[in-house]
Amino acid sequence: MTETATPVQQAPLPDFGARVSSGDRRYHQIVDWLHDEAALLDDGHTIAWTELIAEDIIYRVPVRQTRLRDDPRCQFADNMFHYDENHMTLTMKILRLATTASPWCENPVSRSRRLITNIRVFERAARDEFTVVSSLLITRNRHSESAPLVMSGERHDVLRRDGAGFLLARRMFLMDQTTVGFPNLTVIL
């Protein structure tokens, strides 16, 4: 008797809205914003980064759950998060890490690098808002470690036009890992 494999349950493709072409000026403005944001964070300018977030920001990193191949449920918990932040809590965490001597978990400070790829931009129903889907690979190194720790995943951002630039209104980071490979999660993803 031959055993047949159960087909993998595929989640329906999300509808993010109308795609903004990579030849569009707005696409390039958004990519430049993402690169500038990554440079701020990589260089340790987290307080300056708070100027890029909207007052109504929702910043989440849901917990990934390992599911069997034929399990139709979502791989991400809808009620458990590594990060579930708003403007106040995110700003407080950043100020504590950047301005006090108490965060021993960041003394010495971590060195991190964010590599952002596969950037897709979509227009949202709200005027001057864009959904940005990208892949993120972040490396982190501390002390004299010879090999960096690595985390990867997909980011779902909502960027809102603010004058000549953008503000980050929403961020959800969907980690590829089910277990955080960092000893602590003190980095902005």
Steps between C-alpha positions, in 0.01 A plus 500: 500500500640837399455788737404831339611830645241744618518818294643798684235747607592831341371819653329721246722770358445822691348792314715798593344728239625638168870435444729801461745426219872499571528766229271736694657799678303415819655152506849649498408749773378214719809287433720799588301543824549131589874525435529819708300339783730194496809722507367693802440178690824333390694806617325498839291816451187352657383826655512667157307198367206589726451810282406263216209334681142623495316584822253215430764237418430133560823298510464123531707186475260206537620163625539243222358156567620185330211330327481165327490505125124450470400728788291785353549734795718809477864457592492818710321543831244777502529551875871445584772744402872551553421870447154657529576870523345840449672839482531542875633151582737495202640843586541406867694184410728690265566781749577250775748313281661816363517729802529294820771285650252231606463296180782254568376294204636774272824576678712473292272608221409247231620551147228427248453513125166501315483372142169584335405329174203391286327834558146523365287812537121518480259794506252499784143629498605788727659774295877527543535167680691203368536139604861392467587130509869417528739231613734581786819325604647641818833405647605577855837476668622587849822481696766310303272240346646370178166411338194723494155390608251511213126555474290518186142562406246701309398852597157646431521876542253781449672825407309826511610804301612780734610808311791400280557174688313216667404384846481136603137441605504118524764231508452128530808281484430135417807312621612193312614347831264357758752571776684829531867426441615810688560487876270802527288693253620857535533580130253685281402267218 
